[in-house]
Amino acid sequence: MTDIAWIDVTLASARPKALGALLRYFRDLDIAEEAFQEACLRAVRTWPDKGPPRDPTAWLIFVGRNSGIDAVRKRSKTQALPDEELISDTEDAESDIAERLDTSNYRDDILRLLFICCHPDLPATQQIALALRIVSGLSVQQIARAFLVGESAMEQRITRAKARVAKAGVPFETPDAAERAERLSIVSTMIYLVFNEGYSQADPRAEACSFSDEAIRLARLLLRIFPGEPELMGLLALMLLQISRRPARFSADNEIVLLEDQDRSLWNRELINEALALLDKAIRHRKPGSYQFQAAIAALHSRAKRADDTDWEEIELLYRALERMQPSPVITLNRAVAVSKLRGAGEALALVETLQEKLDGYFYYHGLRGGLLKQIGRPREAREAFDRAIALAHSAPEAAHIRRQIDSLTMEPALPAVK
């Protein structure tokens, strides 16, 4: 008897490869998804009694392909079917599919599947929703709960995303080396969006928290099929370093704990060590990228046994390099934190003030600005900045953290202004 839990894990891990191959066969996302679901149903019905096949992924592709062809025939579609020799139920067909899974075919299948989900015509929320539904196999109900919207609204969002992808006419040909690199960059961005959607959740019981783990799973999958890509190593290292701090990011009362105040004994050293090894491997390729720089910054925090041991000078240098590679006001805002640690709140505030126009609608801008104003003894302006931050807060813990900063303004005497 085959364990049902094992079947669930096997189907989930096989999904990207199998669905990507079916998408290549049918060139239609809905047909490929329905074919895969039918194959999964047959697996649940037959594997417990007959045992798992030699190669579960090849089996799912084979069964799903035949199921999809039957469905297309029943619908009397006018589109051409594959050649007969490709769809005949010959005895060695499954073995042939298994053999081709060991070639570069399936790599492009998975990349194409992920690329479709992060098509540039789709807004970020639709990219995330489509990737979670198609690639990860989460139910519409799960995704809707995570985004705090109704199930029917999320169903419509995913349906619209699929329609836009179909209308865009995404090419199915195998990408060349240049296009593959471009796609990997876009896919990496989408994966990091999924990660942040989960990482930003304060409540560990929230549905979206699992998104971070799913993003890490997708990154591991990509790195297995593209093992020589240093930016993928950097991306995975960055997410592992960030998620390693999850147990210490919130107090028992669900209040935000700043990095410098976190109990570092709660950090997951196993994930940190894995991330550091990945980062070292990426650096040896001598092909620097933004994720590698961000991971290097996170690594410096992880290597510091105490907050006071943090190498802020090196962190500022890394942020400067990141600014040159990928200019962004958010990166400059993060560099301002390092500047405040090295040369004081006054110089950091001067840098932050230059970002007013670009980051006026950004919670962290006003939170940092308020903190710097508080440090140099300008409580009235600090309160105004904190009030603006509360208005832009994305969660109750963020708002509560800023309120505590405001409360401390009333309890502490104002420091003399630094000139």
TORKOL-4160 file (C-alpha; in steps of 0.2 Angstrom, whole numbers, padded with zeros to 4 digits, m for minus):
419
<pt num="1" X="0000" Y="0000" Z="0000"/>
<pt num="2" X="0007" Y="0017" Z="m0005"/>
<pt num="3" X="0006" Y="0031" Z="0008"/>
<pt num="4" X="m0006" Y="0044" Z="0003"/>
<pt num="5" X="0005" Y="0058" Z="0011"/>
<pt num="6" X="0020" Y="0052" Z="0000"/>
<pt num="7" X="0008" Y="0053" Z="m0015"/>
<pt num="8" X="0004" Y="0071" Z="m0011"/>
<pt num="9" X="0022" Y="0076" Z="m0009"/>
<pt num="10" X="0027" Y="0067" Z="m0026"/>
<pt num="11" X="0013" Y="0075" Z="m0035"/>
<pt num="12" X="0018" Y="0093" Z="m0029"/>
<pt num="13" X="0036" Y="0090" Z="m0033"/>
<pt num="14" X="0032" Y="0083" Z="m0050"/>
<pt num="15" X="0020" Y="0097" Z="m0054"/>
<pt num="16" X="0032" Y="0110" Z="m0062"/>
<pt num="17" X="0040" Y="0097" Z="m0074"/>
<pt num="18" X="0025" Y="0088" Z="m0079"/>
<pt num="19" X="0014" Y="0103" Z="m0081"/>
<pt num="20" X="0028" Y="0112" Z="m0091"/>
<pt num="21" X="0029" Y="0097" Z="m0103"/>
<pt num="22" X="0011" Y="0096" Z="m0105"/>
<pt num="23" X="0010" Y="0115" Z="m0109"/>
<pt num="24" X="0023" Y="0112" Z="m0123"/>
<pt num="25" X="0013" Y="0098" Z="m0130"/>
<pt num="26" X="m0004" Y="0107" Z="m0130"/>
<pt num="27" X="0002" Y="0126" Z="m0130"/>
<pt num="28" X="m0014" Y="0130" Z="m0120"/>
<pt num="29" X="m0012" Y="0133" Z="m0101"/>
<pt num="30" X="m0030" Y="0128" Z="m0097"/>
<pt num="31" X="m0029" Y="0111" Z="m0107"/>
<pt num="32" X="m0012" Y="0107" Z="m0099"/>
<pt num="33" X="m0018" Y="0111" Z="m0081"/>
<pt num="34" X="m0034" Y="0100" Z="m0084"/>
<pt num="35" X="m0023" Y="0086" Z="m0091"/>
<pt num="36" X="m0012" Y="0087" Z="m0076"/>
<pt num="37" X="m0026" Y="0087" Z="m0064"/>
<pt num="38" X="m0034" Y="0071" Z="m0072"/>
<pt num="39" X="m0017" Y="0062" Z="m0071"/>
<pt num="40" X="m0016" Y="0067" Z="m0053"/>
<pt num="41" X="m0033" Y="0059" Z="m0050"/>
<pt num="42" X="m0028" Y="0043" Z="m0059"/>
<pt num="43" X="m0012" Y="0043" Z="m0048"/>
<pt num="44" X="m0022" Y="0044" Z="m0032"/>
<pt num="45" X="m0034" Y="0030" Z="m0038"/>
<pt num="46" X="m0021" Y="0018" Z="m0045"/>
<pt num="47" X="m0004" Y="0021" Z="m0035"/>
<pt num="48" X="m0011" Y="0015" Z="m0018"/>
<pt num="49" X="m0015" Y="m0002" Z="m0025"/>
<pt num="50" X="m0002" Y="m0005" Z="m0039"/>
<pt num="51" X="0012" Y="0005" Z="m0031"/>
<pt num="52" X="0021" Y="0020" Z="m0038"/>
<pt num="53" X="0028" Y="0020" Z="m0056"/>
<pt num="54" X="0047" Y="0019" Z="m0059"/>
<pt num="55" X="0047" Y="0038" Z="m0064"/>
<pt num="56" X="0032" Y="0047" Z="m0057"/>
<pt num="57" X="0035" Y="0063" Z="m0067"/>
<pt num="58" X="0036" Y="0053" Z="m0083"/>
<pt num="59" X="0020" Y="0043" Z="m0079"/>
<pt num="60" X="0010" Y="0059" Z="m0075"/>
<pt num="61" X="0016" Y="0067" Z="m0092"/>
<pt num="62" X="0011" Y="0051" Z="m0101"/>
<pt num="63" X="m0006" Y="0049" Z="m0093"/>
<pt num="64" X="m0009" Y="0068" Z="m0094"/>
<pt num="65" X="m0005" Y="0069" Z="m0112"/>
<pt num="66" X="m0017" Y="0055" Z="m0117"/>
<pt num="67" X="m0030" Y="0063" Z="m0106"/>
<pt num="68" X="m0028" Y="0080" Z="m0114"/>
<pt num="69" X="m0029" Y="0073" Z="m0131"/>
<pt num="70" X="m0045" Y="0064" Z="m0127"/>
<pt num="71" X="m0052" Y="0080" Z="m0120"/>
<pt num="72" X="m0047" Y="0090" Z="m0135"/>
<pt num="73" X="m0055" Y="0077" Z="m0146"/>
<pt num="74" X="m0071" Y="0077" Z="m0136"/>
<pt num="75" X="m0072" Y="0096" Z="m0137"/>
<pt num="76" X="m0070" Y="0095" Z="m0156"/>
<pt num="77" X="m0057" Y="0108" Z="m0157"/>
<pt num="78" X="m0050" Y="0113" Z="m0174"/>
<pt num="79" X="m0032" Y="0114" Z="m0168"/>
<pt num="80" X="m0020" Y="0101" Z="m0175"/>
<pt num="81" X="m0015" Y="0087" Z="m0164"/>
<pt num="82" X="0002" Y="0080" Z="m0162"/>
<pt num="83" X="0008" Y="0067" Z="m0175"/>
<pt num="84" X="0001" Y="0050" Z="m0172"/>
<pt num="85" X="0017" Y="0042" Z="m0169"/>
<pt num="86" X="0019" Y="0054" Z="m0154"/>
<pt num="87" X="0002" Y="0050" Z="m0146"/>
<pt num="88" X="0001" Y="0032" Z="m0149"/>
<pt num="89" X="0001" Y="0022" Z="m0133"/>
<pt num="90" X="0016" Y="0012" Z="m0137"/>
<pt num="91" X="0024" Y="0001" Z="m0124"/>
<pt num="92" X="0040" Y="0011" Z="m0122"/>
<pt num="93" X="0032" Y="0028" Z="m0122"/>
<pt num="94" X="0034" Y="0031" Z="m0104"/>
<pt num="95" X="0052" Y="0026" Z="m0104"/>
<pt num="96" X="0055" Y="0038" Z="m0118"/>
<pt num="97" X="0048" Y="0052" Z="m0109"/>
<pt num="98" X="0058" Y="0048" Z="m0093"/>
<pt num="99" X="0074" Y="0048" Z="m0104"/>
<pt num="100" X="0070" Y="0065" Z="m0111"/>
<pt num="101" X="0068" Y="0072" Z="m0094"/>
<pt num="102" X="0086" Y="0069" Z="m0091"/>
<pt num="103" X="0090" Y="0081" Z="m0106"/>
<pt num="104" X="0088" Y="0100" Z="m0107"/>
<pt num="105" X="0070" Y="0098" Z="m0113"/>
<pt num="106" X="0062" Y="0099" Z="m0096"/>
<pt num="107" X="0073" Y="0114" Z="m0091"/>
<pt num="108" X="0066" Y="0125" Z="m0104"/>
<pt num="109" X="0048" Y="0118" Z="m0100"/>
<pt num="110" X="0049" Y="0123" Z="m0082"/>
<pt num="111" X="0057" Y="0140" Z="m0087"/>
<pt num="112" X="0044" Y="0143" Z="m0100"/>
<pt num="113" X="0030" Y="0139" Z="m0087"/>
<pt num="114" X="0037" Y="0151" Z="m0074"/>
<pt num="115" X="0040" Y="0164" Z="m0088"/>
<pt num="116" X="0022" Y="0163" Z="m0093"/>
<pt num="117" X="0016" Y="0166" Z="m0075"/>
<pt num="118" X="0027" Y="0182" Z="m0074"/>
<pt num="119" X="0023" Y="0189" Z="m0091"/>
<pt num="120" X="0026" Y="0208" Z="m0091"/>
<pt num="121" X="0008" Y="0212" Z="m0096"/>
<pt num="122" X="0002" Y="0205" Z="m0079"/>
<pt num="123" X="0003" Y="0216" Z="m0063"/>
<pt num="124" X="0013" Y="0209" Z="m0049"/>
<pt num="125" X="m0002" Y="0203" Z="m0039"/>
<pt num="126" X="m0008" Y="0193" Z="m0054"/>
<pt num="127" X="0009" Y="0186" Z="m0057"/>
<pt num="128" X="0010" Y="0180" Z="m0039"/>
<pt num="129" X="m0007" Y="0173" Z="m0039"/>
<pt num="130" X="m0005" Y="0164" Z="m0056"/>
<pt num="131" X="0012" Y="0156" Z="m0051"/>
<pt num="132" X="0005" Y="0150" Z="m0034"/>
<pt num="133" X="m0010" Y="0142" Z="m0044"/>
<pt num="134" X="m0001" Y="0135" Z="m0059"/>
<pt num="135" X="0016" Y="0131" Z="m0053"/>
<pt num="136" X="0014" Y="0128" Z="m0035"/>
<pt num="137" X="m0004" Y="0120" Z="m0036"/>
<pt num="138" X="m0011" Y="0130" Z="m0022"/>
<pt num="139" X="m0030" Y="0131" Z="m0022"/>
<pt num="140" X="m0040" Y="0146" Z="m0026"/>
<pt num="141" X="m0047" Y="0146" Z="m0009"/>
<pt num="142" X="m0029" Y="0146" Z="m0001"/>
<pt num="143" X="m0023" Y="0160" Z="m0012"/>
<pt num="144" X="m0039" Y="0171" Z="m0009"/>
<pt num="145" X="m0037" Y="0169" Z="0010"/>
<pt num="146" X="m0019" Y="0174" Z="0009"/>
<pt num="147" X="m0023" Y="0190" Z="m0001"/>
<pt num="148" X="m0038" Y="0193" Z="0010"/>
<pt num="149" X="m0051" Y="0193" Z="m0004"/>
<pt num="150" X="m0066" Y="0183" Z="m0009"/>
<pt num="151" X="m0063" Y="0166" Z="m0017"/>
<pt num="152" X="m0074" Y="0172" Z="m0032"/>
<pt num="153" X="m0064" Y="0188" Z="m0034"/>
<pt num="154" X="m0047" Y="0178" Z="m0034"/>
<pt num="155" X="m0055" Y="0166" Z="m0047"/>
<pt num="156" X="m0058" Y="0180" Z="m0058"/>
<pt num="157" X="m0041" Y="0187" Z="m0055"/>
<pt num="158" X="m0033" Y="0171" Z="m0061"/>
<pt num="159" X="m0045" Y="0169" Z="m0075"/>
<pt num="160" X="m0041" Y="0187" Z="m0081"/>
<pt num="161" X="m0022" Y="0183" Z="m0080"/>
<pt num="162" X="m0024" Y="0167" Z="m0090"/>
<pt num="163" X="m0034" Y="0177" Z="m0103"/>
<pt num="164" X="m0020" Y="0190" Z="m0104"/>
<pt num="165" X="m0007" Y="0177" Z="m0106"/>
<pt num="166" X="m0016" Y="0169" Z="m0120"/>
<pt num="167" X="m0020" Y="0185" Z="m0129"/>
<pt num="168" X="m0001" Y="0190" Z="m0128"/>
<pt num="169" X="0004" Y="0175" Z="m0138"/>
<pt num="170" X="0018" Y="0169" Z="m0128"/>
<pt num="171" X="0031" Y="0159" Z="m0139"/>
<pt num="172" X="0033" Y="0141" Z="m0135"/>
<pt num="173" X="0050" Y="0138" Z="m0144"/>
<pt num="174" X="0065" Y="0134" Z="m0135"/>
<pt num="175" X="0074" Y="0150" Z="m0129"/>
<pt num="176" X="0091" Y="0153" Z="m0134"/>
<pt num="177" X="0105" Y="0157" Z="m0122"/>
<pt num="178" X="0102" Y="0176" Z="m0122"/>
<pt num="179" X="0083" Y="0174" Z="m0120"/>
<pt num="180" X="0085" Y="0161" Z="m0106"/>
<pt num="181" X="0096" Y="0173" Z="m0096"/>
<pt num="182" X="0083" Y="0187" Z="m0098"/>
<pt num="183" X="0069" Y="0175" Z="m0093"/>
<pt num="184" X="0079" Y="0169" Z="m0078"/>
<pt num="185" X="0080" Y="0187" Z="m0072"/>
<pt num="186" X="0061" Y="0190" Z="m0074"/>
<pt num="187" X="0057" Y="0173" Z="m0065"/>
<pt num="188" X="0069" Y="0177" Z="m0051"/>
<pt num="189" X="0060" Y="0194" Z="m0048"/>
<pt num="190" X="0043" Y="0185" Z="m0048"/>
<pt num="191" X="0050" Y="0172" Z="m0035"/>
<pt num="192" X="0056" Y="0186" Z="m0024"/>
<pt num="193" X="0039" Y="0194" Z="m0025"/>
<pt num="194" X="0031" Y="0178" Z="m0019"/>
<pt num="195" X="0044" Y="0177" Z="m0005"/>
<pt num="196" X="0041" Y="0195" Z="0001"/>
<pt num="197" X="0022" Y="0192" Z="0001"/>
<pt num="198" X="0024" Y="0179" Z="0014"/>
<pt num="199" X="0039" Y="0186" Z="0023"/>
<pt num="200" X="0030" Y="0202" Z="0027"/>
<pt num="201" X="0016" Y="0193" Z="0036"/>
<pt num="202" X="0017" Y="0196" Z="0055"/>
<pt num="203" X="0006" Y="0182" Z="0060"/>
<pt num="204" X="0015" Y="0165" Z="0058"/>
<pt num="205" X="m0002" Y="0157" Z="0056"/>
<pt num="206" X="m0007" Y="0168" Z="0041"/>
<pt num="207" X="m0010" Y="0158" Z="0025"/>
<pt num="208" X="0002" Y="0169" Z="0015"/>
<pt num="209" X="0017" Y="0165" Z="0027"/>
<pt num="210" X="0019" Y="0148" Z="0017"/>
<pt num="211" X="0022" Y="0159" Z="0002"/>
<pt num="212" X="0040" Y="0161" Z="0008"/>
<pt num="213" X="0043" Y="0143" Z="0009"/>
<pt num="214" X="0035" Y="0140" Z="m0008"/>
<pt num="215" X="0047" Y="0153" Z="m0016"/>
<pt num="216" X="0062" Y="0145" Z="m0008"/>
<pt num="217" X="0056" Y="0128" Z="m0015"/>
<pt num="218" X="0054" Y="0136" Z="m0033"/>
<pt num="219" X="0072" Y="0144" Z="m0031"/>
<pt num="220" X="0079" Y="0127" Z="m0026"/>
<pt num="221" X="0070" Y="0119" Z="m0041"/>
<pt num="222" X="0078" Y="0132" Z="m0053"/>
<pt num="223" X="0095" Y="0130" Z="m0046"/>
<pt num="224" X="0094" Y="0111" Z="m0048"/>
<pt num="225" X="0091" Y="0114" Z="m0067"/>
<pt num="226" X="0102" Y="0129" Z="m0069"/>
<pt num="227" X="0116" Y="0124" Z="m0056"/>
<pt num="228" X="0129" Y="0136" Z="m0064"/>
<pt num="229" X="0119" Y="0152" Z="m0062"/>
<pt num="230" X="0127" Y="0163" Z="m0048"/>
<pt num="231" X="0112" Y="0175" Z="m0047"/>
<pt num="232" X="0100" Y="0160" Z="m0043"/>
<pt num="233" X="0113" Y="0155" Z="m0029"/>
<pt num="234" X="0112" Y="0173" Z="m0023"/>
<pt num="235" X="0093" Y="0174" Z="m0023"/>
<pt num="236" X="0092" Y="0158" Z="m0014"/>
<pt num="237" X="0105" Y="0163" Z="m0001"/>
<pt num="238" X="0096" Y="0180" Z="0002"/>
<pt num="239" X="0079" Y="0171" Z="0005"/>
<pt num="240" X="0087" Y="0158" Z="0017"/>
<pt num="241" X="0096" Y="0172" Z="0027"/>
<pt num="242" X="0080" Y="0182" Z="0028"/>
<pt num="243" X="0069" Y="0167" Z="0033"/>
<pt num="244" X="0082" Y="0161" Z="0046"/>
<pt num="245" X="0078" Y="0176" Z="0056"/>
<pt num="246" X="0059" Y="0173" Z="0056"/>
<pt num="247" X="0058" Y="0165" Z="0074"/>
<pt num="248" X="0065" Y="0181" Z="0081"/>
<pt num="249" X="0056" Y="0195" Z="0071"/>
<pt num="250" X="0041" Y="0196" Z="0082"/>
<pt num="251" X="0038" Y="0195" Z="0100"/>
<pt num="252" X="0026" Y="0184" Z="0109"/>
<pt num="253" X="0013" Y="0198" Z="0108"/>
<pt num="254" X="0016" Y="0199" Z="0089"/>
<pt num="255" X="0025" Y="0215" Z="0090"/>
<pt num="256" X="0039" Y="0219" Z="0078"/>
<pt num="257" X="0057" Y="0216" Z="0085"/>
<pt num="258" X="0070" Y="0226" Z="0075"/>
<pt num="259" X="0085" Y="0217" Z="0069"/>
<pt num="260" X="0097" Y="0225" Z="0082"/>
<pt num="261" X="0086" Y="0220" Z="0096"/>
<pt num="262" X="0082" Y="0202" Z="0090"/>
<pt num="263" X="0088" Y="0187" Z="0100"/>
<pt num="264" X="0101" Y="0180" Z="0089"/>
<pt num="265" X="0101" Y="0163" Z="0097"/>
<pt num="266" X="0084" Y="0160" Z="0089"/>
<pt num="267" X="0091" Y="0162" Z="0071"/>
<pt num="268" X="0091" Y="0146" Z="0062"/>
<pt num="269" X="0110" Y="0142" Z="0060"/>
<pt num="270" X="0107" Y="0128" Z="0048"/>
<pt num="271" X="0099" Y="0139" Z="0035"/>
<pt num="272" X="0112" Y="0152" Z="0038"/>
<pt num="273" X="0126" Y="0140" Z="0035"/>
<pt num="274" X="0118" Y="0134" Z="0019"/>
<pt num="275" X="0116" Y="0152" Z="0013"/>
<pt num="276" X="0134" Y="0157" Z="0017"/>
<pt num="277" X="0140" Y="0142" Z="0007"/>
<pt num="278" X="0129" Y="0146" Z="m0008"/>
<pt num="279" X="0135" Y="0164" Z="m0007"/>
<pt num="280" X="0153" Y="0159" Z="m0007"/>
<pt num="281" X="0150" Y="0148" Z="m0022"/>
<pt num="282" X="0141" Y="0162" Z="m0031"/>
<pt num="283" X="0155" Y="0174" Z="m0028"/>
<pt num="284" X="0168" Y="0162" Z="m0035"/>
<pt num="285" X="0159" Y="0163" Z="m0052"/>
<pt num="286" X="0165" Y="0182" Z="m0053"/>
<pt num="287" X="0148" Y="0187" Z="m0061"/>
<pt num="288" X="0141" Y="0199" Z="m0048"/>
<pt num="289" X="0123" Y="0203" Z="m0047"/>
<pt num="290" X="0110" Y="0212" Z="m0037"/>
<pt num="291" X="0104" Y="0197" Z="m0027"/>
<pt num="292" X="0122" Y="0192" Z="m0023"/>
<pt num="293" X="0125" Y="0210" Z="m0016"/>
<pt num="294" X="0109" Y="0209" Z="m0006"/>
<pt num="295" X="0114" Y="0192" Z="0001"/>
<pt num="296" X="0131" Y="0198" Z="0005"/>
<pt num="297" X="0123" Y="0212" Z="0016"/>
<pt num="298" X="0112" Y="0200" Z="0024"/>
<pt num="299" X="0127" Y="0188" Z="0027"/>
<pt num="300" X="0136" Y="0202" Z="0037"/>
<pt num="301" X="0121" Y="0203" Z="0048"/>
<pt num="302" X="0121" Y="0185" Z="0051"/>
<pt num="303" X="0139" Y="0183" Z="0054"/>
<pt num="304" X="0138" Y="0196" Z="0068"/>
<pt num="305" X="0136" Y="0188" Z="0085"/>
<pt num="306" X="0129" Y="0204" Z="0092"/>
<pt num="307" X="0122" Y="0219" Z="0085"/>
<pt num="308" X="0137" Y="0229" Z="0090"/>
<pt num="309" X="0148" Y="0217" Z="0080"/>
<pt num="310" X="0140" Y="0222" Z="0064"/>
<pt num="311" X="0152" Y="0228" Z="0050"/>
<pt num="312" X="0142" Y="0243" Z="0045"/>
<pt num="313" X="0157" Y="0250" Z="0035"/>
<pt num="314" X="0157" Y="0235" Z="0023"/>
<pt num="315" X="0138" Y="0236" Z="0023"/>
<pt num="316" X="0138" Y="0254" Z="0017"/>
<pt num="317" X="0151" Y="0249" Z="0003"/>
<pt num="318" X="0140" Y="0235" Z="m0003"/>
<pt num="319" X="0125" Y="0247" Z="m0004"/>
<pt num="320" X="0135" Y="0259" Z="m0014"/>
<pt num="321" X="0140" Y="0245" Z="m0026"/>
<pt num="322" X="0122" Y="0240" Z="m0027"/>
<pt num="323" X="0117" Y="0258" Z="m0030"/>
<pt num="324" X="0128" Y="0259" Z="m0045"/>
<pt num="325" X="0122" Y="0242" Z="m0052"/>
<pt num="326" X="0104" Y="0245" Z="m0049"/>
<pt num="327" X="0100" Y="0263" Z="m0044"/>
<pt num="328" X="0085" Y="0264" Z="m0033"/>
<pt num="329" X="0079" Y="0276" Z="m0019"/>
<pt num="330" X="0075" Y="0261" Z="m0008"/>
<pt num="331" X="0093" Y="0255" Z="m0009"/>
<pt num="332" X="0098" Y="0273" Z="m0005"/>
<pt num="333" X="0086" Y="0273" Z="0010"/>
<pt num="334" X="0094" Y="0257" Z="0016"/>
<pt num="335" X="0111" Y="0264" Z="0014"/>
<pt num="336" X="0106" Y="0278" Z="0025"/>
<pt num="337" X="0104" Y="0266" Z="0040"/>
<pt num="338" X="0122" Y="0261" Z="0038"/>
<pt num="339" X="0127" Y="0280" Z="0037"/>
<pt num="340" X="0118" Y="0283" Z="0053"/>
<pt num="341" X="0128" Y="0269" Z="0062"/>
<pt num="342" X="0144" Y="0275" Z="0055"/>
<pt num="343" X="0143" Y="0294" Z="0054"/>
<pt num="344" X="0128" Y="0299" Z="0064"/>
<pt num="345" X="0109" Y="0303" Z="0062"/>
<pt num="346" X="0112" Y="0320" Z="0055"/>
<pt num="347" X="0122" Y="0314" Z="0040"/>
<pt num="348" X="0109" Y="0300" Z="0037"/>
<pt num="349" X="0095" Y="0312" Z="0038"/>
<pt num="350" X="0102" Y="0323" Z="0025"/>
<pt num="351" X="0103" Y="0308" Z="0013"/>
<pt num="352" X="0085" Y="0303" Z="0017"/>
<pt num="353" X="0079" Y="0320" Z="0014"/>
<pt num="354" X="0084" Y="0319" Z="m0004"/>
<pt num="355" X="0072" Y="0305" Z="m0007"/>
<pt num="356" X="0057" Y="0314" Z="m0001"/>
<pt num="357" X="0049" Y="0316" Z="m0018"/>
<pt num="358" X="0052" Y="0298" Z="m0024"/>
<pt num="359" X="0047" Y="0289" Z="m0007"/>
<pt num="360" X="0034" Y="0300" Z="0000"/>
<pt num="361" X="0021" Y="0286" Z="m0001"/>
<pt num="362" X="0033" Y="0273" Z="0007"/>
<pt num="363" X="0030" Y="0267" Z="0025"/>
<pt num="364" X="0048" Y="0264" Z="0029"/>
<pt num="365" X="0054" Y="0281" Z="0022"/>
<pt num="366" X="0044" Y="0290" Z="0035"/>
<pt num="367" X="0048" Y="0277" Z="0049"/>
<pt num="368" X="0066" Y="0279" Z="0046"/>
<pt num="369" X="0065" Y="0298" Z="0044"/>
<pt num="370" X="0055" Y="0299" Z="0061"/>
<pt num="371" X="0068" Y="0289" Z="0070"/>
<pt num="372" X="0082" Y="0300" Z="0064"/>
<pt num="373" X="0073" Y="0316" Z="0068"/>
<pt num="374" X="0070" Y="0309" Z="0085"/>
<pt num="375" X="0088" Y="0305" Z="0088"/>
<pt num="376" X="0094" Y="0323" Z="0084"/>
<pt num="377" X="0081" Y="0331" Z="0095"/>
<pt num="378" X="0067" Y="0337" Z="0083"/>
<pt num="379" X="0052" Y="0328" Z="0092"/>
<pt num="380" X="0039" Y="0339" Z="0083"/>
<pt num="381" X="0045" Y="0334" Z="0066"/>
<pt num="382" X="0048" Y="0316" Z="0071"/>
<pt num="383" X="0030" Y="0315" Z="0077"/>
<pt num="384" X="0024" Y="0321" Z="0060"/>
<pt num="385" X="0034" Y="0308" Z="0051"/>
<pt num="386" X="0028" Y="0295" Z="0062"/>
<pt num="387" X="0010" Y="0300" Z="0059"/>
<pt num="388" X="0013" Y="0299" Z="0041"/>
<pt num="389" X="0021" Y="0281" Z="0043"/>
<pt num="390" X="0006" Y="0275" Z="0053"/>
<pt num="391" X="m0006" Y="0281" Z="0038"/>
<pt num="392" X="0005" Y="0270" Z="0026"/>
<pt num="393" X="0007" Y="0255" Z="0037"/>
<pt num="394" X="0003" Y="0238" Z="0029"/>
<pt num="395" X="m0001" Y="0229" Z="0045"/>
<pt num="396" X="m0006" Y="0231" Z="0063"/>
<pt num="397" X="0011" Y="0227" Z="0070"/>
<pt num="398" X="0019" Y="0240" Z="0059"/>
<pt num="399" X="0007" Y="0253" Z="0065"/>
<pt num="400" X="0009" Y="0247" Z="0083"/>
<pt num="401" X="0028" Y="0249" Z="0082"/>
<pt num="402" X="0027" Y="0267" Z="0076"/>
<pt num="403" X="0015" Y="0271" Z="0090"/>
<pt num="404" X="0028" Y="0265" Z="0102"/>
<pt num="405" X="0040" Y="0277" Z="0094"/>
<pt num="406" X="0027" Y="0291" Z="0096"/>
<pt num="407" X="0024" Y="0287" Z="0114"/>
<pt num="408" X="0043" Y="0287" Z="0118"/>
<pt num="409" X="0043" Y="0305" Z="0111"/>
<pt num="410" X="0031" Y="0311" Z="0125"/>
<pt num="411" X="0041" Y="0301" Z="0139"/>
<pt num="412" X="0059" Y="0307" Z="0134"/>
<pt num="413" X="0065" Y="0324" Z="0136"/>
<pt num="414" X="0070" Y="0332" Z="0119"/>
<pt num="415" X="0089" Y="0332" Z="0116"/>
<pt num="416" X="0097" Y="0348" Z="0110"/>
<pt num="417" X="0097" Y="0350" Z="0092"/>
<pt num="418" X="0114" Y="0345" Z="0083"/>
<pt num="419" X="0120" Y="0359" Z="0073"/>
